Amino acid sequence: MTLKLGTRRSLLAMTQSQMVADGYTDATGRAIEMVGITTFGDVTKAHLAQLGGTGVFVSALRDKLVDGEIDFAVHSLKDLPTKRDERFTLAALPTRHDHRDALVGAHKLADLPSGARVGTGSPRRVAMLRALRADLEYVPIRGNADTRIGKVTSGELDAVVLASAGLTRIGRDTEIAQIFEVEEMLPAPGQGALAVECLADRADLIAFLGVLDDPRTRSAVAAERAVLSALEAGCSAPVGAFAADDGQTLNLTAAVVSLDGQAAVRKSAAGSSSDADRLGRLLAAEMLAEGADRLMGEHSH
């Protein structure tokens, strides 16, 4: 039986999904057929910041799962809404790749001239970049990685910020001028991780897909997403989070930054890997107690 894997049609999504398909075939010998699906997020002209983590790249794939047209789907984890949908289960979270953000262009951030134009569609990246360089112009852009990098090549922008993992996956990492360490720029919760999703009632399939699951990635991203989930209710400011699981301890850092980059609440905590969700929620509660929800101010409008 050939299994059908649903994926977005972008080069990055197809590349990521093919890596996952190859992983299953190598591990089990099962043939996997890729099914490309166009999602609302691929066709809408709205800026993704306005759409939020509402699953614009996810719902079309989920519809195909429900219809039985595909057996499982591969998503970028950061595209998945934090709110659980009981119809589906995350059968595998394969080992995460690089979680960091990268600057593509001719210069490092520090070397860009004042007023240089930097493109990114992410309020989180803008807020964190402004904290580092308030004198640059941040331009909202969207489109796939090729389109965004093309704006630098053409001279329309001086640089763009993209996820390091994605650039590496599509072979464009040679164009990276700088990779931001977590101390400079906290990634989006789940950044660099992929999610393998199927229907919750497919017990046979869940067992099969579980062969690519990485427990350390699972606990780390669970903590990051718990922070995001707990903050989403009380705070619309940009959120960054990163957790690392060494097998014993889970170390979690999260930050909420005002859109002008001038104020931030940044907290770290450590706990047991088995308690990832609770660790994330506790940290979010501490951040809200320190005023994370007030960081939007008048800059949100």
MARTORPA-864148 format. One record per residue (C-alpha): x, y, z; chain. Coordinates in steps of 0.001 Angstrom, whole numbers, plus 500000, padded with zeros to 6 digits. Layout:
// MARTORPA-864148
((X; Y; Z); 'A') ...
***
This chain:
// MARTORPA-864148
((500000; 500000; 500000); 'A') ((501384; 503370; 498957); 'A') ((500709; 506074; 501541); 'A') ((499715; 509556; 500386); 'A') ((501496; 512495; 501952); 'A') ((499811; 515902; 501614); 'A') ((501990; 519006; 501379); 'A') ((501824; 522629; 500363); 'A') ((503148; 523186; 496846); 'A') ((505916; 525695; 497598); 'A') ((509486; 524615; 496894); 'A') ((510288; 524652; 500611); 'A') ((507210; 522639; 501578); 'A') ((507776; 520084; 498812); 'A') ((511449; 519756; 499773); 'A') ((510657; 519299; 503471); 'A') ((507914; 516813; 502756); 'A') ((510145; 514816; 500422); 'A') ((512758; 514602; 503197); 'A') ((510100; 513189; 505530); 'A') ((508826; 510785; 502863); 'A') ((512378; 509561; 502234); 'A') ((512847; 509113; 505990); 'A') ((509834; 506801; 506162); 'A') ((510812; 504868; 503063); 'A') ((514374; 504403; 504370); 'A') ((513114; 503288; 507791); 'A') ((510269; 501027; 506685); 'A') ((510460; 500353; 502946); 'A') ((506956; 501777; 502447); 'A') ((506363; 503793; 499282); 'A') ((505107; 507336; 499867); 'A') ((503337; 509385; 497199); 'A') ((503452; 513183; 497462); 'A') ((500212; 515098; 496913); 'A') ((500608; 518868; 496401); 'A') ((497776; 520988; 497808); 'A') ((497159; 524719; 497393); 'A') ((496147; 526403; 500670); 'A') ((494456; 529702; 501475); 'A') ((497784; 531045; 502764); 'A') ((499327; 530375; 499345); 'A') ((496742; 532342; 497375); 'A') ((495645; 535196; 499665); 'A') ((497278; 538577; 499144); 'A') ((496827; 539557; 502791); 'A') ((499929; 539968; 504912); 'A') ((500392; 536959; 507158); 'A') ((500654; 539209; 510210); 'A') ((496977; 540046; 509710); 'A') ((496059; 536378; 509403); 'A') ((497958; 535328; 512518); 'A') ((498462; 531692; 513523); 'A') ((495034; 530846; 512228); 'A') ((496084; 527844; 510219); 'A') ((495909; 529496; 506786); 'A') ((498441; 526957; 505495); 'A') ((496953; 524091; 507477); 'A') ((493185; 523887; 507000); 'A') ((493259; 522809; 503328); 'A') ((495588; 519939; 504237); 'A') ((493341; 518972; 507136); 'A') ((490297; 518982; 504820); 'A') ((492073; 516444; 502592); 'A') ((492845; 514261; 505630); 'A') ((489170; 514276; 506613); 'A') ((488127; 513490; 503017); 'A') ((490554; 510563; 502914); 'A') ((492371; 511999; 499895); 'A') ((495671; 511874; 501809); 'A') ((496865; 509654; 504665); 'A') ((499057; 512180; 506441); 'A') ((500284; 515745; 506088); 'A') ((503587; 517468; 506744); 'A') ((503483; 521037; 508085); 'A') ((506027; 523538; 509299); 'A') ((505187; 523306; 513003); 'A') ((505070; 527068; 513422); 'A') ((502139; 527201; 510951); 'A') ((499996; 524969; 513193); 'A') ((497451; 526727; 515436); 'A') ((498241; 526124; 519123); 'A') ((494614; 525201; 519823); 'A') ((494164; 521440; 519593); 'A') ((491770; 519982; 517059); 'A') ((490675; 516603; 518440); 'A') ((490173; 515147; 514957); 'A') ((493924; 515102; 514336); 'A') ((497069; 513964; 516073); 'A') ((500722; 514898; 515684); 'A') ((501991; 511394; 514994); 'A') ((505626; 512489; 514648); 'A') ((507807; 515495; 515277); 'A') ((511048; 514569; 513493); 'A') ((514381; 515839; 514828); 'A') ((514369; 519614; 514550); 'A') ((516781; 521383; 512225); 'A') ((518306; 524801; 512909); 'A') ((515846; 526867; 514954); 'A') ((517483; 530242; 514279); 'A') ((516661; 533211; 512064); 'A') ((519031; 534263; 509286); 'A') ((519783; 537519; 507489); 'A') ((520163; 537227; 503709); 'A') ((522047; 540018; 501967); 'A') ((525520; 541407; 501418); 'A') ((526098; 542652; 504983); 'A') ((525665; 541633; 508600); 'A') ((522992; 543590; 510484); 'A') ((525588; 545735; 512280); 'A') ((527182; 546717; 508951); 'A') ((524013; 547850; 507177); 'A') ((523939; 551634; 506624); 'A') ((521372; 553631; 508606); 'A') ((518034; 553642; 506793); 'A') ((518722; 550373; 504971); 'A') ((515577; 548468; 503974); 'A') ((515123; 545055; 505595); 'A') ((512206; 542841; 504540); 'A') ((510221; 540523; 506791); 'A') ((506540; 539630; 507135); 'A') ((506890; 538762; 510827); 'A') ((506023; 541244; 513619); 'A') ((508236; 539146; 515932); 'A') ((511256; 539613; 513683); 'A') ((510553; 543335; 513235); 'A') ((510268; 543910; 516987); 'A') ((513466; 541989; 517742); 'A') ((515352; 543613; 514867); 'A') ((514279; 547078; 516043); 'A') ((515701; 546261; 519470); 'A') ((519046; 545654; 517713); 'A') ((518834; 548361; 515009); 'A') ((516086; 550962; 515477); 'A') ((517538; 553060; 512631); 'A') ((516704; 550642; 509821); 'A') ((513503; 550554; 507776); 'A') ((511531; 547333; 508141); 'A') ((509401; 546507; 505112); 'A') ((506543; 543977; 505277); 'A') ((506952; 541351; 502537); 'A') ((505474; 537965; 501748); 'A') ((505888; 535282; 499152); 'A') ((508117; 532231; 499105); 'A') ((511841; 532265; 499905); 'A') ((512827; 532722; 496239); 'A') ((510570; 535763; 495883); 'A') ((511918; 537317; 499077); 'A') ((515582; 536716; 498248); 'A') ((514889; 538108; 494765); 'A') ((514016; 541478; 496335); 'A') ((517577; 541658; 497703); 'A') ((519186; 540534; 494448); 'A') ((517182; 543154; 492523); 'A') ((518183; 545915; 494955); 'A') ((514629; 546601; 496113); 'A') ((515702; 545608; 499642); 'A') ((519099; 545555; 501365); 'A') ((518356; 542348; 503277); 'A') ((515602; 539915; 504239); 'A') ((515190; 537737; 507321); 'A') ((514142; 534106; 506888); 'A') ((514379; 530906; 508911); 'A') ((517839; 529386; 508637); 'A') ((516439; 525833; 508385); 'A') ((514312; 526664; 505347); 'A') ((517210; 528322; 503525); 'A') ((519375; 525256; 504144); 'A') ((516632; 522876; 502984); 'A') ((516279; 524631; 499614); 'A') ((520036; 525081; 499155); 'A') ((520078; 528871; 499573); 'A') ((522134; 528921; 502788); 'A') ((525184; 530172; 500850); 'A') ((523408; 533546; 500685); 'A') ((523168; 533915; 504481); 'A') ((525124; 536942; 505756); 'A') ((524398; 536290; 509425); 'A') ((522649; 533754; 511628); 'A') ((521098; 535315; 514734); 'A') ((521857; 533560; 517990); 'A') ((518977; 533079; 520423); 'A') ((520403; 535851; 522646); 'A') ((519884; 538360; 519809); 'A') ((516681; 537080; 518314); 'A') ((514412; 534440; 519812); 'A') ((512822; 532280; 517103); 'A') ((509110; 531656; 516652); 'A') ((507845; 528788; 518838); 'A') ((508463; 525555; 516926); 'A') ((510676; 527184; 514287); 'A') ((512810; 524692; 512354); 'A') ((510574; 521767; 513353); 'A') ((508245; 519793; 511101); 'A') ((504958; 518223; 512146); 'A') ((503566; 514966; 510763); 'A') ((499799; 514952; 511240); 'A') ((497112; 512337; 510603); 'A') ((493584; 511532; 511740); 'A') ((493401; 510680; 515447); 'A') ((491454; 507465; 514769); 'A') ((494092; 505893; 512488); 'A') ((495856; 503789; 515126); 'A') ((497782; 501694; 512556); 'A') ((499055; 504817; 510826); 'A') ((499983; 506574; 514082); 'A') ((502216; 503640; 515035); 'A') ((503848; 503652; 511589); 'A') ((504438; 507410; 511527); 'A') ((505862; 507341; 515060); 'A') ((509137; 505826; 513820); 'A') ((510390; 509327; 512905); 'A') ((509338; 510955; 516184); 'A') ((512118; 512603; 518209); 'A') ((511187; 512820; 521917); 'A') ((513594; 515703; 522629); 'A') ((512208; 517778; 519788); 'A') ((508685; 516956; 520990); 'A') ((509287; 518132; 524565); 'A') ((511152; 521275; 523469); 'A') ((508493; 522447; 521037); 'A') ((505709; 521495; 523472); 'A') ((507195; 523946; 525985); 'A') ((507592; 526672; 523340); 'A') ((504044; 526250; 522057); 'A') ((502630; 526185; 525608); 'A') ((504146; 529642; 526164); 'A') ((502568; 530896; 522941); 'A') ((499219; 529298; 523743); 'A') ((499096; 530810; 527247); 'A') ((500132; 534258; 525992); 'A') ((497780; 534319; 523012); 'A') ((494806; 534880; 525297); 'A') ((496303; 537887; 527047); 'A') ((498860; 539382; 524743); 'A') ((499131; 540145; 521042); 'A') ((502715; 541406; 521182); 'A') ((505358; 539444; 519257); 'A') ((506429; 536251; 521048); 'A') ((509696; 534353; 520670); 'A') ((510536; 531116; 522457); 'A') ((513226; 528467; 522382); 'A') ((513666; 525315; 524442); 'A') ((516390; 522679; 524397); 'A') ((516088; 519222; 525923); 'A') ((519376; 517539; 526882); 'A') ((517648; 514311; 527836); 'A') ((517281; 515232; 531508); 'A') ((516461; 518907; 531706); 'A') ((514420; 521186; 529528); 'A') ((515766; 524748; 529331); 'A') ((513213; 527263; 528076); 'A') ((513623; 530952; 527227); 'A') ((510802; 533168; 526003); 'A') ((510349; 536853; 525278); 'A') ((507594; 539272; 524414); 'A') ((508798; 542446; 522696); 'A') ((506951; 545689; 521985); 'A') ((506589; 546395; 518267); 'A') ((508937; 549379; 518512); 'A') ((511614; 547135; 520026); 'A') ((511994; 549442; 523027); 'A') ((510540; 547207; 525742); 'A') ((510687; 543487; 526389); 'A') ((509834; 540891; 528995); 'A') ((512283; 538012; 528751); 'A') ((512272; 535024; 531100); 'A') ((513966; 531638; 531357); 'A') ((513071; 528498; 533271); 'A') ((514269; 524932; 533546); 'A') ((512308; 521819; 534339); 'A') ((511791; 518174; 533595); 'A') ((511292; 517106; 529967); 'A') ((508137; 515243; 530952); 'A') ((506625; 518478; 532271); 'A') ((507130; 520578; 529123); 'A') ((503602; 521897; 528816); 'A') ((503408; 523018; 532444); 'A') ((506846; 524654; 532239); 'A') ((505694; 526733; 529281); 'A') ((502473; 527794; 530985); 'A') ((504222; 528771; 534204); 'A') ((506751; 530855; 532307); 'A') ((503967; 532596; 530360); 'A') ((502149; 533373; 533620); 'A') ((505328; 534948; 535034); 'A') ((505716; 537009; 531848); 'A') ((502133; 538269; 532061); 'A') ((502696; 539123; 535736); 'A') ((505661; 541238; 534636); 'A') ((503527; 543178; 532158); 'A') ((503980; 541234; 528918); 'A') ((500377; 542023; 527977); 'A') ((501043; 545774; 528202); 'A') ((503831; 545786; 525633); 'A') ((501613; 546535; 522671); 'A') ((500885; 550086; 523808); 'A') ((500006; 552638; 521144); 'A') ((502427; 550987; 518704); 'A') ((499947; 548249; 517841); 'A') ((497761; 550531; 515721); 'A') 
***
